[in-house]
Amino acid sequence: MNYSKWASAYDDIFPFSAQKFTVLKNHIRGNKLLDVGCATGEYALKFAALGYDVKGIDLSNEMIEKAREKVDDELVRFEVFDMTKPIENNTYDSIYIIGNTLVHLNDEIEIENTLKNFYQALKKGGNLIVQILNYHRIIDQHITTLPLLKGKQYKMERHYQLKNAHIEFHTTLYSQSLTYHNSVMLFPLKFNSLENIVKRIGFRDVNFYNGFSHDVFNIKESNALVGVFSKPKS
């Protein structure tokens, strides 16, 4: 999917959520944070306003440009960066990758290698927070349509189509003056696979939640999965 085509609509379709931010903040350790797939930077900016040292990365030039437009100084460092590339070792107290970003990678091998990079980038005792959809539920219950997203100016329809080991994610973004169709292949990473991957890498205190809540993840009922994983202190 060419997300640059709808960078201007992103904040309208995906507005900042105070509840999501509060839950995310509860899982943050330390002060130096990396926001992976930061999009237009809303969560990175909120953390920076509280005094955190934050860097936001995204593959889309247009998303990063929108994020940079929101700040007049060096409050947050925003950078166009491919999340599969190595990140400086032992640098961050916490890394978070939300917005279903991780499943844009090609397969479990690429996901595991990327999470290994995050592990190396974390300081000892640091936390990784991951949010994706519950693909076990989507595949098992043959879910093909997600709820319509409505903003003040834009709407977005979302449809899934299972294709072999992947899901083709179709979107239609529209307003009074725009209709834009796009699609992207996603790798439907399931709960058990993610759990096995992070444990193999070396993460400990592996916990899963029902989206951005304090409820335990339910593989049959939860719409989204939030995983919180800790790098050992020694």
N, C-alpha and C positions, 0 to 999 in steps of 0.2 A: 504494500500500500504506500502510495506517495503522500505521506502525512503533511508534507509541505503545502499541498494544495488546500488544506483546511486549517492551517495554523491560525488564521484570523478568527476561525469559529471555535477554536479549542476551549477557551475559557467560558464561552457561552454554553457549550454542550457538556463540558466537564467542570462545573464551577467548584471552587474551593469548598471543602467540607470540614467544618470545625470538629465534628465527631471523628472523622478519619485522622485529622491532624493530632487530636488529643490522644487517640489510641497509639498512633505512630510515635508520638513523643514519649509515651510511657515505656516504649521498648528501646528507645535510644539510650546508648551509653556514651559517656564522654562528651567532648565538645566539637571534635573535628568530624564533619559529616560529608559523605558523598551521595548525591542524588543521581541515580542511574536512570536514564530515560526521563529527564526532568521536564520535558515538553516546554511549556511557557514559564516554568519556574515558580509557580505559586507556592508550593510547599517549601522549596529551598529558601524563598524570600521570607516566609513566615518564621522559619527557624533562624535565619540570619537576624531578623528583627528582635529575637529573644537573646541574641548574643552568641549564637553558635557560629563556628567557622565552617562555611558551607561551600562546596563546589558542586555545580550541576553540569551533567554531560548529557548530550542527545545527539543522535545521528543526523537529525534534520537541521540544516542551516536556518530555515525559516523559523522553526521553533525557538532556536537559540537567539535569533534576532529579536523575536517577540519578548523573550525573557530579558534580554539586555535593555530593551526599551523601557522596562519598568524600573530601572535603577539608574541613578545619575553618577554613582561612584563605584567603588570596589566592594560594595556590601556583599555581593556574591560573585564568585568567578564562574561564568558560564562558558562552556567550551563544546564545540562540535567534536565528537569522539565516538569511535566504534567500541561498544562495550565488550566485544570479544577480544580486544587487544589488551596486552599486559598493562597493569596499573602499578604505580610506584608502591614498593613493598612497605609493610609496617607503617602505614601513613594515617589511616582513618580509624577513629573510635567506633564509628557505625557507618554502615552502607545500607541504603534502602533502594529497592527496585520495585515500584508499584505500577498500577495501571495496566496489568496484564502484559508487561513489557517482555518478560523473560521468554514467553512462548513464541516470540517472533524469530527465535533462533531455529536452526534447521532440524536438529535432532537431539537425542539425549547426549551424544558425544560432545556436541558443541555447547550444550547447556552445562554439562559437567566441567568442561575446560574453562568456561566463563566463570562459573562459581568457584573454581580453583583460583582463578585470578583474583576474585573478590576476597577469598580466604587469605591469600598472600598479602593483599593490600590492607587488611585489617591489622590493627595492633592486637597484642595478646589481650584476651578478655573482651574483645570487641564484638558487636552484634551485627548480623546480617538479617534484614527484614525483607521478605519476598511476598508479593501479592499477585495471585493469578486466579482465574476462574476455576471452578471445580469441574474439571474435564471428565472425571469419572461419572458424575451425574449427567453431564451433557451427552456423553456417548451412550451410557446405559439407558437413559430415558428418551433417547432419540430427539433431543432438543435441537430444533433447527432455526428458531427465531428468538432473539433476545428482546426485552422490552424497548419500546420506542424511547429515545432520549429527546427531551424537549428543553430547549433554552428559551431565552426571550426573543431571539432573532432566528435561530436555526433549529432544525429537527434532524435526527439521524435514525434511519432504519438499519437494523443489523440482522443478518442471516448467516447461518452456518450450513456447510455442506461437507460431509465426511468424504474424504478421498484418500483411500489406502491408509497410510499411517499419519496423514495430516488432515487438517480441517481448512477448508477454503472459507475465509471470512469475507462476506460481501457487505458493503455499506452503501447507503445512499444518503448523502448530506444535501439538505435543501432549505431554501428560504424563499422569500417572495421573488428574488431575482436570480437564484442559483439552484441548479440541480447537478450534483456531482456523484457519479458512480465509481466505485473502486473495489478492489479485492486484494487479499493477501493470504498467503499460505501460513498457517500457524501449526506448531507442533503441540498436540494436546497432552501436555505433561500431566500425569496423574499423581495423586497424593503419594502412593506407595513408592513410585519411582523417584520423586523429589526427596522423600525421606531417605531412601537408600543412597542417593547421590550425596547428600550433605553429610551423612554419617561416614561414607567412604572417604570423603575429603578430609574429615577430621573434626567437623563441628560437633559440639556437645550442647546439652540443654536444648534439645530439639523439640520445639513446641509448635502446635498448629491450632489456629483459631478460626471461628466462623466469620470470615471477613474481618472488618475493622470493628470487632467487639471483643469482649472478654469471655465469650462463650467458646466451648471446645468445638473444634471442627467436626462436622458430621458428614461422612463421605456420601451418604444418600440424600441429604437434605440441604446442605450448605450451598449457596450460590457461588460463593467465593472462598478462597483459601488464603489465609495469611500465615506464613511460617516465620518463626523467629529462632535463629540459630546463633550460638555463641562459639567464638574461637577460644580454646582453653587458655587459661592465664599462665600456664607453664608447660 
